[in-house]
Amino acid sequence: MSYQPPDWINKPLSDLSLSQWEALCDGCGKCCMVKLQDADTDKIYYTNVACVLFDAETCRCQDYANRSTKVSDCLTLSLDRLNEFEWLPSTCAYRLRANMQPLPEWHPLITGVADSAHLAKASVQYKTVSPDNAGDLEHHLVEWD
């Protein structure tokens, strides 16, 4: 029997259970990179500098349950912050679904393969720098999308 994506993936975010909400994450890791914001234009610039809790191999947080306590500027995604999702990468499932757009074809919920974001080269796996080794953030600007 072949894999079938879950029937809930096209539901509005407000209709998802907590486990469905968490399952939307594709594991790309882009949201865990340090970002810079232009003070004049509010434009967000991505860097390849990872959060101190980021695991470069799995592209997951090493302490997800306590991340907001351990990293003061960690932004927790939630329904009451939908208007803030524009800083997320254009391929992010939360941003896409907030705009009622479909998930990318490589998304784990579409493929049934947990590492599909890595296999599709859509993640930051092995492309990041530790904040301890980064130096000036301006030297680490990248275009992920």
N, CA, C and O atoms as a GROMACS GRO file, in nm:
protein
  580
    1MET      N    1   0.084  -0.118   0.000
    1MET     CA    2   0.000   0.000   0.000
    1MET      C    3   0.089   0.125   0.000
    1MET      O    4   0.185   0.132   0.077
    2SER      N    5   0.060   0.220  -0.083
    2SER     CA    6   0.140   0.341  -0.094
    2SER      C    7   0.098   0.443   0.012
    2SER      O    8  -0.014   0.439   0.064
    3TYR      N    9   0.189   0.533   0.040
    3TYR     CA   10   0.165   0.638   0.139
    3TYR      C   11   0.060   0.736   0.088
    3TYR      O   12   0.061   0.774  -0.029
    4GLN      N   13  -0.028   0.777   0.176
    4GLN     CA   14  -0.128   0.880   0.146
    4GLN      C   15  -0.111   0.993   0.247
    4GLN      O   16  -0.111   0.969   0.368
    5PRO      N   17  -0.096   1.116   0.199
    5PRO     CA   18  -0.085   1.229   0.293
    5PRO      C   19  -0.208   1.236   0.383
    5PRO      O   20  -0.317   1.198   0.341
    6PRO      N   21  -0.192   1.286   0.505
    6PRO     CA   22  -0.308   1.298   0.594
    6PRO      C   23  -0.412   1.392   0.536
    6PRO      O   24  -0.379   1.490   0.469
    7ASP      N   25  -0.537   1.363   0.564
    7ASP     CA   26  -0.647   1.442   0.507
    7ASP      C   27  -0.657   1.582   0.568
    7ASP      O   28  -0.727   1.667   0.514
    8TRP      N   29  -0.590   1.607   0.679
    8TRP     CA   30  -0.602   1.735   0.748
    8TRP      C   31  -0.504   1.841   0.696
    8TRP      O   32  -0.514   1.956   0.738
    9ILE      N   33  -0.411   1.807   0.608
    9ILE     CA   34  -0.306   1.903   0.572
    9ILE      C   35  -0.357   2.029   0.501
    9ILE      O   36  -0.285   2.129   0.496
   10ASN      N   37  -0.477   2.026   0.449
   10ASN     CA   38  -0.532   2.145   0.384
   10ASN      C   39  -0.633   2.220   0.469
   10ASN      O   40  -0.696   2.316   0.424
   11LYS      N   41  -0.647   2.176   0.594
   11LYS     CA   42  -0.738   2.246   0.686
   11LYS      C   43  -0.678   2.381   0.724
   11LYS      O   44  -0.556   2.399   0.720
   12PRO      N   45  -0.763   2.475   0.761
   12PRO     CA   46  -0.710   2.601   0.816
   12PRO      C   47  -0.630   2.572   0.943
   12PRO      O   48  -0.661   2.478   1.016
   13LEU      N   49  -0.528   2.651   0.969
   13LEU     CA   50  -0.445   2.629   1.088
   13LEU      C   51  -0.527   2.627   1.216
   13LEU      O   52  -0.495   2.552   1.309
   14SER      N   53  -0.632   2.706   1.223
   14SER     CA   54  -0.714   2.714   1.344
   14SER      C   55  -0.789   2.584   1.372
   14SER      O   56  -0.837   2.564   1.484
   15ASP      N   57  -0.801   2.497   1.274
   15ASP     CA   58  -0.872   2.371   1.291
   15ASP      C   59  -0.781   2.254   1.328
   15ASP      O   60  -0.829   2.142   1.346
   16LEU      N   61  -0.652   2.278   1.339
   16LEU     CA   62  -0.558   2.170   1.366
   16LEU      C   63  -0.544   2.142   1.514
   16LEU      O   64  -0.552   2.232   1.598
   17SER      N   65  -0.522   2.015   1.546
   17SER     CA   66  -0.488   1.977   1.684
   17SER      C   67  -0.342   2.016   1.709
   17SER      O   68  -0.270   2.051   1.616
   18LEU      N   69  -0.299   2.008   1.834
   18LEU     CA   70  -0.161   2.041   1.867
   18LEU      C   71  -0.064   1.947   1.795
   18LEU      O   72   0.039   1.992   1.745
   19SER      N   73  -0.094   1.819   1.789
   19SER     CA   74  -0.005   1.724   1.721
   19SER      C   75   0.000   1.750   1.570
   19SER      O   76   0.105   1.735   1.509
   20GLN      N   77  -0.112   1.789   1.511
   20GLN     CA   78  -0.114   1.824   1.369
   20GLN      C   79  -0.033   1.951   1.346
   20GLN      O   80   0.042   1.960   1.249
   21TRP      N   81  -0.049   2.050   1.433
   21TRP     CA   82   0.027   2.175   1.424
   21TRP      C   83   0.176   2.144   1.425
   21TRP      O   84   0.250   2.194   1.340
   22GLU      N   85   0.221   2.064   1.520
   22GLU     CA   86   0.363   2.030   1.532
   22GLU      C   87   0.412   1.952   1.409
   22GLU      O   88   0.526   1.969   1.367
   23ALA      N   89   0.326   1.868   1.353
   23ALA     CA   90   0.363   1.786   1.237
   23ALA      C   91   0.384   1.871   1.111
   23ALA      O   92   0.446   1.824   1.016
   24LEU      N   93   0.332   1.993   1.110
   24LEU     CA   94   0.350   2.079   0.993
   24LEU      C   95   0.496   2.117   0.971
   24LEU      O   96   0.536   2.145   0.858
   25CYS      N   97   0.576   2.118   1.076
   25CYS     CA   98   0.716   2.155   1.062
   25CYS      C   99   0.787   2.055   0.971
   25CYS      O  100   0.783   1.935   0.996
   26ASP      N  101   0.852   2.106   0.866
   26ASP     CA  102   0.922   2.018   0.771
   26ASP      C  103   1.065   1.987   0.814
   26ASP      O  104   1.132   1.905   0.750
   27GLY      N  105   1.112   2.052   0.920
   27GLY     CA  106   1.247   2.026   0.968
   27GLY      C  107   1.357   2.091   0.886
   27GLY      O  108   1.471   2.046   0.888
   28CYS      N  109   1.323   2.198   0.813
   28CYS     CA  110   1.425   2.264   0.730
   28CYS      C  111   1.527   2.338   0.815
   28CYS      O  112   1.643   2.350   0.774
   29GLY      N  113   1.487   2.388   0.932
   29GLY     CA  114   1.577   2.457   1.022
   29GLY      C  115   1.597   2.605   0.993
   29GLY      O  116   1.667   2.673   1.067
   30LYS      N  117   1.538   2.655   0.888
   30LYS     CA  118   1.560   2.796   0.849
   30LYS      C  119   1.509   2.894   0.954
   30LYS      O  120   1.566   3.002   0.971
   31CYS      N  121   1.404   2.858   1.025
   31CYS     CA  122   1.351   2.948   1.126
   31CYS      C  123   1.443   2.957   1.248
   31CYS      O  124   1.429   3.048   1.329
   32CYS      N  125   1.536   2.864   1.261
   32CYS     CA  126   1.629   2.862   1.374
   32CYS      C  127   1.759   2.937   1.346
   32CYS      O  128   1.851   2.935   1.427
   33MET      N  129   1.766   3.002   1.232
   33MET     CA  130   1.884   3.080   1.198
   33MET      C  131   1.866   3.222   1.251
   33MET      O  132   1.754   3.273   1.258
   34VAL      N  133   1.976   3.285   1.288
   34VAL     CA  134   1.973   3.424   1.333
   34VAL      C  135   1.933   3.510   1.213
   34VAL      O  136   1.982   3.490   1.101
   35LYS      N  137   1.843   3.604   1.239
   35LYS     CA  138   1.798   3.694   1.134
   35LYS      C  139   1.828   3.838   1.175
   35LYS      O  140   1.830   3.871   1.293
   36LEU      N  141   1.853   3.920   1.076
   36LEU     CA  142   1.876   4.062   1.099
   36LEU      C  143   1.761   4.139   1.036
   36LEU      O  144   1.708   4.099   0.932
   37GLN      N  145   1.722   4.249   1.099
   37GLN     CA  146   1.614   4.330   1.046
   37GLN      C  147   1.663   4.472   1.025
   37GLN      O  148   1.720   4.534   1.115
   38ASP      N  149   1.641   4.524   0.904
   38ASP     CA  150   1.679   4.660   0.872
   38ASP      C  151   1.590   4.756   0.953
   38ASP      O  152   1.468   4.747   0.947
   39ALA      N  153   1.653   4.845   1.026
   39ALA     CA  154   1.579   4.937   1.112
   39ALA      C  155   1.493   5.036   1.033
   39ALA      O  156   1.391   5.083   1.083
   40ASP      N  157   1.534   5.067   0.911
   40ASP     CA  158   1.460   5.164   0.831
   40ASP      C  159   1.346   5.101   0.751
   40ASP      O  160   1.238   5.158   0.740
   41THR      N  161   1.372   4.982   0.696
   41THR     CA  162   1.274   4.921   0.606
   41THR      C  163   1.198   4.802   0.668
   41THR      O  164   1.098   4.757   0.612
   42ASP      N  165   1.246   4.753   0.780
   42ASP     CA  166   1.192   4.634   0.846
   42ASP      C  167   1.217   4.505   0.768
   42ASP      O  168   1.168   4.399   0.808
   43LYS      N  169   1.292   4.512   0.659
   43LYS     CA  170   1.324   4.392   0.581
   43LYS      C  171   1.405   4.295   0.666
   43LYS      O  172   1.495   4.334   0.741
   44ILE      N  173   1.370   4.167   0.653
   44ILE     CA  174   1.440   4.061   0.725
   44ILE      C  175   1.549   4.003   0.636
   44ILE      O  176   1.526   3.973   0.519
   45TYR      N  177   1.666   3.987   0.694
   45TYR     CA  178   1.778   3.924   0.624
   45TYR      C  179   1.816   3.797   0.700
   45TYR      O  180   1.834   3.797   0.822
   46TYR      N  181   1.827   3.688   0.625
   46TYR     CA  182   1.864   3.561   0.685
   46TYR      C  183   2.016   3.549   0.692
   46TYR      O  184   2.088   3.601   0.607
   47THR      N  185   2.062   3.478   0.795
   47THR     CA  186   2.204   3.442   0.804
   47THR      C  187   2.213   3.290   0.812
   47THR      O  188   2.112   3.221   0.826
   48ASN      N  189   2.334   3.239   0.802
   48ASN     CA  190   2.356   3.097   0.820
   48ASN      C  191   2.406   3.066   0.960
   48ASN      O  192   2.459   2.958   0.987
   49VAL      N  193   2.389   3.162   1.050
   49VAL     CA  194   2.429   3.145   1.189
   49VAL      C  195   2.312   3.084   1.267
   49VAL      O  196   2.203   3.140   1.274
   50ALA      N  197   2.339   2.968   1.324
   50ALA     CA  198   2.234   2.892   1.392
   50ALA      C  199   2.214   2.938   1.536
   50ALA      O  200   2.304   2.995   1.598
   51CYS      N  201   2.097   2.914   1.586
   51CYS     CA  202   2.066   2.932   1.727
   51CYS      C  203   2.158   2.840   1.808
   51CYS      O  204   2.203   2.737   1.758
   52VAL      N  205   2.187   2.878   1.931
   52VAL     CA  206   2.275   2.797   2.016
   52VAL      C  207   2.219   2.658   2.043
   52VAL      O  208   2.295   2.567   2.076
   53LEU      N  209   2.088   2.639   2.029
   53LEU     CA  210   2.027   2.509   2.055
   53LEU      C  211   2.008   2.425   1.929
   53LEU      O  212   1.955   2.314   1.935
   54PHE      N  213   2.050   2.477   1.815
   54PHE     CA  214   2.027   2.410   1.687
   54PHE      C  215   2.123   2.292   1.666
   54PHE      O  216   2.243   2.303   1.690
   55ASP      N  217   2.067   2.179   1.621
   55ASP     CA  218   2.146   2.062   1.585
   55ASP      C  219   2.164   2.062   1.434
   55ASP      O  220   2.067   2.045   1.360
   56ALA      N  221   2.287   2.083   1.387
   56ALA     CA  222   2.315   2.098   1.244
   56ALA      C  223   2.290   1.971   1.164
   56ALA      O  224   2.271   1.978   1.042
   57GLU      N  225   2.289   1.856   1.228
   57GLU     CA  226   2.264   1.730   1.156
   57GLU      C  227   2.115   1.704   1.139
   57GLU      O  228   2.070   1.670   1.029
   58THR      N  229   2.038   1.720   1.246
   58THR     CA  230   1.895   1.691   1.239
   58THR      C  231   1.811   1.812   1.198
   58THR      O  232   1.696   1.797   1.157
   59CYS      N  233   1.870   1.931   1.208
   59CYS     CA  234   1.798   2.057   1.184
   59CYS      C  235   1.681   2.074   1.281
   59CYS      O  236   1.576   2.128   1.246
   60ARG      N  237   1.702   2.028   1.400
   60ARG     CA  238   1.600   2.038   1.506
   60ARG      C  239   1.660   2.104   1.629
   60ARG      O  240   1.782   2.108   1.646
   61CYS      N  241   1.574   2.154   1.714
   61CYS     CA  242   1.616   2.214   1.839
   61CYS      C  243   1.660   2.104   1.935
   61CYS      O  244   1.594   2.001   1.948
   62GLN      N  245   1.772   2.127   2.004
   62GLN     CA  246   1.823   2.030   2.099
   62GLN      C  247   1.745   2.030   2.230
   62GLN      O  248   1.757   1.936   2.309
   63ASP      N  249   1.666   2.135   2.254
   63ASP     CA  250   1.584   2.141   2.375
   63ASP      C  251   1.453   2.213   2.343
   63ASP      O  252   1.423   2.319   2.398
   64TYR      N  253   1.376   2.153   2.254
   64TYR     CA  254   1.254   2.214   2.202
   64TYR      C  255   1.158   2.257   2.313
   64TYR      O  256   1.101   2.366   2.308
   65ALA      N  257   1.141   2.172   2.414
   65ALA     CA  258   1.044   2.202   2.520
   65ALA      C  259   1.081   2.327   2.600
   65ALA      O  260   0.993   2.397   2.649
   66ASN      N  261   1.209   2.354   2.613
   66ASN     CA  262   1.255   2.466   2.695
   66ASN      C  263   1.319   2.578   2.614
   66ASN      O  264   1.384   2.666   2.672
   67ARG      N  265   1.303   2.578   2.484
   67ARG     CA  266   1.373   2.672   2.397
   67ARG      C  267   1.345   2.817   2.430
   67ARG      O  268   1.436   2.900   2.428
   68SER      N  269   1.221   2.850   2.459
   68SER     CA  270   1.186   2.990   2.486
   68SER      C  271   1.244   3.040   2.617
   68SER      O  272   1.266   3.160   2.634
   69THR      N  273   1.268   2.949   2.709
   69THR     CA  274   1.329   2.985   2.836
   69THR      C  275   1.480   3.003   2.821
   69THR      O  276   1.539   3.095   2.879
   70LYS      N  277   1.541   2.915   2.743
   70LYS     CA  278   1.686   2.916   2.727
   70LYS      C  279   1.735   3.020   2.625
   70LYS      O  280   1.848   3.068   2.636
   71VAL      N  281   1.651   3.053   2.528
   71VAL     CA  282   1.689   3.150   2.423
   71VAL      C  283   1.584   3.261   2.425
   71VAL      O  284   1.473   3.243   2.377
   72SER      N  285   1.622   3.374   2.480
   72SER     CA  286   1.525   3.481   2.504
   72SER      C  287   1.457   3.533   2.378
   72SER      O  288   1.342   3.577   2.383
   73ASP      N  289   1.527   3.530   2.263
   73ASP     CA  290   1.465   3.582   2.141
   73ASP      C  291   1.409   3.472   2.050
   73ASP      O  292   1.383   3.496   1.932
   74CYS      N  293   1.390   3.353   2.105
   74CYS     CA  294   1.325   3.245   2.029
   74CYS      C  295   1.178   3.281   2.010
   74CYS      O  296   1.108   3.312   2.107
   75LEU      N  297   1.132   3.276   1.887
   75LEU     CA  298   0.993   3.309   1.857
   75LEU      C  299   0.912   3.180   1.844
   75LEU      O  300   0.937   3.099   1.755
   76THR      N  301   0.817   3.163   1.932
   76THR     CA  302   0.731   3.045   1.929
   76THR      C  303   0.614   3.073   1.834
   76THR      O  304   0.541   3.171   1.851
   77LEU      N  305   0.597   2.986   1.737
   77LEU     CA  306   0.487   3.002   1.642
   77LEU      C  307   0.356   2.960   1.707
   77LEU      O  308   0.349   2.855   1.771
   78SER      N  309   0.255   3.042   1.691
   78SER     CA  310   0.123   3.010   1.745
   78SER      C  311   0.017   3.081   1.663
   78SER      O  312   0.046   3.175   1.589
   79LEU      N  313  -0.105   3.033   1.677
   79LEU     CA  314  -0.216   3.090   1.600
   79LEU      C  315  -0.235   3.239   1.627
   79LEU      O  316  -0.273   3.314   1.536
   80ASP      N  317  -0.210   3.282   1.749
   80ASP     CA  318  -0.232   3.423   1.780
   80ASP      C  319  -0.122   3.513   1.724
   80ASP      O  320  -0.124   3.635   1.745
   81ARG      N  321  -0.025   3.454   1.653
   81ARG     CA  322   0.083   3.532   1.592
   81ARG      C  323   0.086   3.516   1.440
   81ARG      O  324   0.189   3.543   1.378
   82LEU      N  325  -0.024   3.474   1.381
   82LEU     CA  326  -0.028   3.451   1.236
   82LEU      C  327   0.018   3.573   1.156
   82LEU      O  328   0.081   3.557   1.051
   83ASN      N  329  -0.012   3.690   1.204
   83ASN     CA  330   0.027   3.812   1.131
   83ASN      C  331   0.178   3.832   1.130
   83ASN      O  332   0.229   3.917   1.056
   84GLU      N  333   0.251   3.756   1.210
   84GLU     CA  334   0.396   3.768   1.216
   84GLU      C  335   0.468   3.664   1.130
   84GLU      O  336   0.591   3.662   1.128
   85PHE      N  337   0.396   3.580   1.059
   85PHE     CA  338   0.457   3.468   0.986
   85PHE      C  339   0.532   3.510   0.861
   85PHE      O  340   0.597   3.427   0.798
   86GLU      N  341   0.525   3.636   0.822
   86GLU     CA  342   0.592   3.679   0.699
   86GLU      C  343   0.744   3.668   0.707
   86GLU      O  344   0.809   3.665   0.603
   87TRP      N  345   0.801   3.662   0.825
   87TRP     CA  346   0.945   3.646   0.839
   87TRP      C  347   0.990   3.503   0.812
   87TRP      O  348   1.109   3.478   0.791
   88LEU      N  349   0.896   3.411   0.813
   88LEU     CA  350   0.931   3.271   0.788
   88LEU      C  351   0.968   3.252   0.641
   88LEU      O  352   0.923   3.328   0.555
   89PRO      N  353   1.049   3.151   0.611
   89PRO     CA  354   1.084   3.125   0.471
   89PRO      C  355   0.958   3.100   0.387
   89PRO      O  356   0.856   3.055   0.438
   90SER      N  357   0.968   3.130   0.259
   90SER     CA  358   0.851   3.117   0.170
   90SER      C  359   0.803   2.973   0.158
   90SER      O  360   0.688   2.950   0.121
   91THR      N  361   0.888   2.876   0.188
   91THR     CA  362   0.849   2.736   0.180
   91THR      C  363   0.796   2.680   0.312
   91THR      O  364   0.757   2.564   0.318
   92CYS      N  365   0.795   2.760   0.416
   92CYS     CA  366   0.752   2.714   0.548
   92CYS      C  367   0.604   2.677   0.548
   92CYS      O  368   0.520   2.754   0.501
   93ALA      N  369   0.574   2.560   0.599
   93ALA     CA  370   0.436   2.512   0.601
   93ALA      C  371   0.344   2.603   0.680
   93ALA      O  372   0.228   2.622   0.643
   94TYR      N  373   0.393   2.658   0.789
   94TYR     CA  374   0.308   2.748   0.869
   94TYR      C  375   0.273   2.873   0.790
   94TYR      O  376   0.158   2.917   0.790
   95ARG      N  377   0.370   2.930   0.723
   95ARG     CA  378   0.345   3.049   0.641
   95ARG      C  379   0.253   3.014   0.523
   95ARG      O  380   0.158   3.087   0.494
   96LEU      N  381   0.282   2.903   0.457
   96LEU     CA  382   0.199   2.862   0.343
   96LEU      C  383   0.054   2.837   0.385
   96LEU      O  384  -0.039   2.885   0.320
   97ARG      N  385   0.036   2.762   0.492
   97ARG     CA  386  -0.101   2.729   0.534
   97ARG      C  387  -0.173   2.851   0.591
   97ARG      O  388  -0.295   2.862   0.578
   98ALA      N  389  -0.099   2.944   0.654
   98ALA     CA  390  -0.162   3.068   0.702
   98ALA      C  391  -0.221   3.146   0.585
   98ALA      O  392  -0.320   3.218   0.600
   99ASN      N  393  -0.158   3.130   0.467
   99ASN     CA  394  -0.206   3.194   0.344
   99ASN      C  395  -0.289   3.100   0.258
   99ASN      O  396  -0.315   3.129   0.141
  100MET      N  397  -0.329   2.988   0.316
  100MET     CA  398  -0.413   2.886   0.249
  100MET      C  399  -0.348   2.834   0.120
  100MET      O  400  -0.418   2.804   0.023
  101GLN      N  401  -0.216   2.823   0.120
  101GLN     CA  402  -0.143   2.768   0.007
  101GLN      C  403  -0.103   2.624   0.037
  101GLN      O  404  -0.090   2.588   0.154
  102PRO      N  405  -0.082   2.541  -0.066
  102PRO     CA  406  -0.045   2.401  -0.044
  102PRO      C  407   0.099   2.385   0.002
  102PRO      O  408   0.182   2.474  -0.017
  103LEU      N  409   0.127   2.272   0.061
  103LEU     CA  410   0.263   2.240   0.104
  103LEU      C  411   0.349   2.207  -0.017
  103LEU      O  412   0.297   2.161  -0.119
  104PRO      N  413   0.481   2.229  -0.007
  104PRO     CA  414   0.569   2.193  -0.120
  104PRO      C  415   0.570   2.042  -0.141
  104PRO      O  416   0.545   1.965  -0.049
  105GLU      N  417   0.598   2.001  -0.262
  105GLU     CA  418   0.593   1.858  -0.298
  105GLU      C  419   0.692   1.774  -0.219
  105GLU      O  420   0.673   1.653  -0.205
  106TRP      N  421   0.797   1.834  -0.166
  106TRP     CA  422   0.898   1.761  -0.089
  106TRP      C  423   0.866   1.754   0.060
  106TRP      O  424   0.941   1.690   0.135
  107HIS      N  425   0.760   1.817   0.105
  107HIS     CA  426   0.727   1.821   0.248
  107HIS      C  427   0.706   1.679   0.301
  107HIS      O  428   0.644   1.596   0.233
  108PRO      N  429   0.756   1.649   0.422
  108PRO     CA  430   0.739   1.515   0.480
  108PRO      C  431   0.594   1.465   0.487
  108PRO      O  432   0.570   1.345   0.474
  109LEU      N  433   0.500   1.555   0.506
  109LEU     CA  434   0.359   1.511   0.509
  109LEU      C  435   0.308   1.474   0.370
  109LEU      O  436   0.210   1.400   0.359
  110ILE      N  437   0.372   1.523   0.267
  110ILE     CA  438   0.335   1.488   0.130
  110ILE      C  439   0.406   1.359   0.087
  110ILE      O  440   0.346   1.272   0.023
  111THR      N  441   0.534   1.349   0.122
  111THR     CA  442   0.614   1.234   0.077
  111THR      C  443   0.606   1.112   0.168
  111THR      O  444   0.623   0.999   0.123
  112GLY      N  445   0.578   1.137   0.296
  112GLY     CA  446   0.580   1.027   0.393
  112GLY      C  447   0.722   0.994   0.438
  112GLY      O  448   0.742   0.895   0.508
  113VAL      N  449   0.818   1.075   0.400
  113VAL     CA  450   0.959   1.053   0.434
  113VAL      C  451   1.004   1.165   0.529
  113VAL      O  452   1.004   1.282   0.491
  114ALA      N  453   1.042   1.130   0.651
  114ALA     CA  454   1.076   1.230   0.753
  114ALA      C  455   1.188   1.323   0.710
  114ALA      O  456   1.187   1.441   0.744
  115ASP      N  457   1.286   1.273   0.637
  115ASP     CA  458   1.402   1.353   0.595
  115ASP      C  459   1.386   1.415   0.457
  115ASP      O  460   1.485   1.454   0.396
  116SER      N  461   1.266   1.424   0.407
  116SER     CA  462   1.249   1.470   0.269
  116SER      C  463   1.295   1.614   0.246
  116SER      O  464   1.336   1.647   0.135
  117ALA      N  465   1.290   1.699   0.347
  117ALA     CA  466   1.341   1.836   0.330
  117ALA      C  467   1.491   1.833   0.306
  117ALA      O  468   1.543   1.911   0.226
  118HIS      N  469   1.562   1.744   0.375
  118HIS     CA  470   1.707   1.730   0.356
  118HIS      C  471   1.736   1.670   0.218
  118HIS      O  472   1.823   1.718   0.146
  119LEU      N  473   1.662   1.567   0.184
  119LEU     CA  474   1.683   1.500   0.055
  119LEU      C  475   1.657   1.594  -0.063
  119LEU      O  476   1.722   1.583  -0.167
  120ALA      N  477   1.563   1.685  -0.046
  120ALA     CA  478   1.529   1.782  -0.151
  120ALA      C  479   1.621   1.904  -0.147
  120ALA      O  480   1.603   1.998  -0.225
  121LYS      N  481   1.719   1.904  -0.057
  121LYS     CA  482   1.811   2.018  -0.040
  121LYS      C  483   1.735   2.145  -0.001
  121LYS      O  484   1.778   2.256  -0.033
  122ALA      N  485   1.622   2.128   0.068
  122ALA     CA  486   1.541   2.241   0.111
  122ALA      C  487   1.569   2.279   0.256
  122ALA      O  488   1.506   2.371   0.310
  123SER      N  489   1.662   2.210   0.318
  123SER     CA  490   1.694   2.241   0.458
  123SER      C  491   1.831   2.307   0.467
  123SER      O  492   1.902   2.321   0.367
  124VAL      N  493   1.867   2.347   0.589
  124VAL     CA  494   1.998   2.406   0.614
  124VAL      C  495   2.097   2.303   0.669
  124VAL      O  496   2.200   2.338   0.725
  125GLN      N  497   2.064   2.178   0.653
  125GLN     CA  498   2.149   2.071   0.706
  125GLN      C  499   2.293   2.087   0.658
  125GLN      O  500   2.319   2.094   0.538
  126TYR      N  501   2.385   2.093   0.753
  126TYR     CA  502   2.530   2.108   0.730
  126TYR      C  503   2.568   2.238   0.659
  126TYR      O  504   2.678   2.247   0.604
  127LYS      N  505   2.481   2.338   0.659
  127LYS     CA  506   2.510   2.465   0.592
  127LYS      C  507   2.519   2.580   0.692
  127LYS      O  508   2.517   2.697   0.652
  128THR      N  509   2.529   2.549   0.819
  128THR     CA  510   2.520   2.652   0.921
  128THR      C  511   2.652   2.674   0.994
  128THR      O  512   2.745   2.594   0.985
  129VAL      N  513   2.657   2.785   1.064
  129VAL     CA  514   2.773   2.822   1.144
  129VAL      C  515   2.727   2.837   1.288
  129VAL      O  516   2.619   2.889   1.314
  130SER      N  517   2.807   2.791   1.380
  130SER     CA  518   2.779   2.807   1.522
  130SER      C  519   2.792   2.954   1.559
  130SER      O  520   2.881   3.022   1.509
  131PRO      N  521   2.706   3.004   1.647
  131PRO     CA  522   2.718   3.144   1.689
  131PRO      C  523   2.853   3.171   1.757
  131PRO      O  524   2.901   3.284   1.756
  132ASP      N  525   2.912   3.070   1.816
  132ASP     CA  526   3.042   3.085   1.882
  132ASP      C  527   3.154   3.113   1.781
  132ASP      O  528   3.255   3.174   1.816
  133ASN      N  529   3.136   3.069   1.657
  133ASN     CA  530   3.239   3.083   1.554
  133ASN      C  531   3.206   3.187   1.447
  133ASN      O  532   3.283   3.207   1.354
  134ALA      N  533   3.093   3.253   1.460
  134ALA     CA  534   3.041   3.337   1.352
  134ALA      C  535   3.112   3.471   1.335
  134ALA      O  536   3.139   3.512   1.222
  135GLY      N  537   3.140   3.539   1.442
  135GLY     CA  538   3.191   3.675   1.427
  135GLY      C  539   3.079   3.769   1.386
  135GLY      O  540   2.966   3.755   1.432
  136ASP      N  541   3.110   3.865   1.299
  136ASP     CA  542   3.010   3.963   1.254
  136ASP      C  543   2.900   3.897   1.172
  136ASP      O  544   2.928   3.831   1.072
  137LEU      N  545   2.777   3.915   1.216
  137LEU     CA  546   2.664   3.853   1.147
  137LEU      C  547   2.649   3.902   1.003
  137LEU      O  548   2.602   3.827   0.917
  138GLU      N  549   2.689   4.025   0.977
  138GLU     CA  550   2.677   4.081   0.842
  138GLU      C  551   2.758   4.001   0.740
  138GLU      O  552   2.732   4.010   0.620
  139HIS      N  553   2.854   3.924   0.786
  139HIS     CA  554   2.937   3.842   0.697
  139HIS      C  555   2.873   3.706   0.668
  139HIS      O  556   2.931   3.623   0.598
  140HIS      N  557   2.755   3.684   0.723
  140HIS     CA  558   2.689   3.553   0.708
  140HIS      C  559   2.551   3.563   0.645
  140HIS      O  560   2.468   3.474   0.663
  141LEU      N  561   2.525   3.670   0.572
  141LEU     CA  562   2.395   3.685   0.505
  141LEU      C  563   2.381   3.582   0.395
  141LEU      O  564   2.475   3.556   0.320
  142VAL      N  565   2.262   3.523   0.386
  142VAL     CA  566   2.234   3.420   0.285
  142VAL      C  567   2.094   3.440   0.228
  142VAL      O  568   2.011   3.510   0.287
  143GLU      N  569   2.069   3.380   0.114
  143GLU     CA  570   1.936   3.376   0.052
  143GLU      C  571   1.890   3.232   0.058
  143GLU      O  572   1.935   3.149  -0.021
  144TRP      N  573   1.801   3.199   0.150
  144TRP     CA  574   1.754   3.060   0.160
  144TRP      C  575   1.646   3.028   0.057
  144TRP      O  576   1.638   2.916   0.008
  145ASP      N  577   1.565   3.127   0.024
  145ASP     CA  578   1.452   3.098  -0.068
  145ASP      C  579   1.495   3.103  -0.212
  145ASP      O  580   1.413   3.082  -0.302
   0.00000   0.00000   0.00000
